[in-house]
Amino acid sequence: MEDGSEQKPKQHRRRFTDEFKAGAVRLVLIEGRSIHGASTDLGIHAASLSRWVEQSRADQGKSKRGTLTTEEKEELTRLRKENRELRLEREILKKAAAFFAKENA
């Protein structure tokens, strides 16, 4: 760049298969590897592996942090979407009622 600052190339977010994540979690929970050691060996960030391990514990009902299970997260997403749709429908009905009230007055 002309102003002397350099721009870092944009990094793409890596995607991991469910099988890869399950294998990584298995290393920690079943084989007793540390999160740091397993993440280093697998070439992933320790924070990512830590999230996967915590989610696995939540799904098994063993979370000490109160993390939502995968099923609960899916239900929450569905309910939030439904709530948005119902609010929109309610606003449309309010406007329609106001329109017809004016027309009949």
C-alpha positions as CSV (number, residue, x, y, z in Angstrom):
1,M,0.0,0.0,0.0
2,E,1.1,3.5,-0.6
3,D,0.7,4.8,3.0
4,G,3.3,2.3,4.2
5,S,0.9,0.1,6.1
6,E,0.6,-3.5,5.1
7,Q,-2.6,-5.4,5.0
8,K,-2.7,-9.0,6.1
9,P,-4.2,-11.4,3.6
10,K,-7.7,-12.4,4.6
11,Q,-7.7,-15.8,6.3
12,H,-10.4,-18.3,5.5
13,R,-12.1,-20.0,8.4
14,R,-11.2,-23.7,8.5
15,R,-14.0,-26.2,8.6
16,F,-13.8,-29.5,10.4
17,T,-16.0,-32.6,9.8
18,D,-18.0,-33.9,12.7
19,E,-15.9,-37.1,12.6
20,F,-12.7,-35.1,13.0
21,K,-14.2,-33.2,16.0
22,A,-15.4,-36.4,17.6
23,G,-12.0,-37.9,17.2
24,A,-10.3,-34.9,18.7
25,V,-12.8,-34.9,21.6
26,R,-12.2,-38.6,22.1
27,L,-8.4,-38.0,22.5
28,V,-9.2,-35.7,25.4
29,L,-12.1,-37.4,27.1
30,I,-11.3,-41.1,26.6
31,E,-7.6,-41.2,26.1
32,G,-6.9,-38.6,28.7
33,R,-4.8,-36.3,26.5
34,S,-4.6,-32.6,27.5
35,I,-6.4,-30.1,25.4
36,H,-3.2,-28.3,24.7
37,G,-1.3,-31.4,23.7
38,A,-4.1,-32.8,21.5
39,S,-4.6,-29.5,19.8
40,T,-0.9,-29.1,19.0
41,D,-0.7,-32.6,17.6
42,L,-3.8,-32.0,15.5
43,G,-2.8,-28.5,14.3
44,I,-5.9,-26.8,15.7
45,H,-6.4,-24.0,18.2
46,A,-6.7,-25.1,21.8
47,A,-9.8,-22.8,22.2
48,S,-11.6,-24.7,19.4
49,L,-10.9,-28.1,20.9
50,S,-11.9,-26.8,24.3
51,R,-15.3,-25.7,22.9
52,W,-15.8,-29.1,21.3
53,V,-15.0,-30.9,24.5
54,E,-17.3,-28.6,26.5
55,Q,-20.1,-29.2,24.0
56,S,-19.6,-32.9,24.2
57,R,-19.8,-32.8,28.0
58,A,-23.0,-30.8,27.7
59,D,-24.5,-33.3,25.3
60,Q,-23.7,-36.1,27.7
61,G,-25.2,-34.1,30.7
62,K,-21.8,-33.7,32.3
63,S,-21.2,-30.0,31.8
64,K,-20.4,-28.0,34.9
65,R,-20.8,-24.6,33.1
66,G,-24.5,-24.9,32.2
67,T,-23.7,-25.1,28.5
68,L,-26.8,-25.8,26.4
69,T,-26.9,-29.2,24.7
70,T,-26.8,-29.3,20.9
71,E,-30.5,-30.2,20.9
72,E,-31.3,-27.2,23.2
73,K,-29.4,-24.9,20.9
74,E,-31.3,-26.1,17.8
75,E,-34.6,-25.7,19.7
76,L,-33.6,-22.2,20.7
77,T,-32.7,-21.2,17.2
78,R,-36.1,-22.6,16.0
79,L,-38.0,-20.8,18.7
80,R,-36.2,-17.5,17.9
81,K,-37.1,-17.8,14.3
82,E,-40.7,-18.6,15.1
83,N,-40.8,-15.6,17.5
84,R,-39.6,-13.3,14.7
85,E,-42.2,-14.6,12.3
86,L,-45.0,-14.2,14.9
87,R,-44.0,-10.6,15.7
88,L,-44.0,-9.8,12.0
89,E,-47.4,-11.3,11.5
90,R,-48.7,-9.4,14.5
91,E,-47.4,-6.1,13.1
92,I,-49.1,-6.9,9.8
93,L,-52.4,-7.6,11.5
94,K,-52.2,-4.4,13.5
95,K,-51.6,-2.4,10.3
96,A,-54.5,-4.2,8.6
97,A,-56.8,-3.6,11.5
98,A,-55.9,0.1,11.6
99,F,-56.4,0.4,7.8
100,F,-59.9,-1.2,7.9
101,A,-60.9,0.9,10.9
102,K,-60.1,4.0,9.0
103,E,-61.9,2.8,5.9
104,N,-65.1,2.0,7.9
105,A,-65.1,5.2,9.8
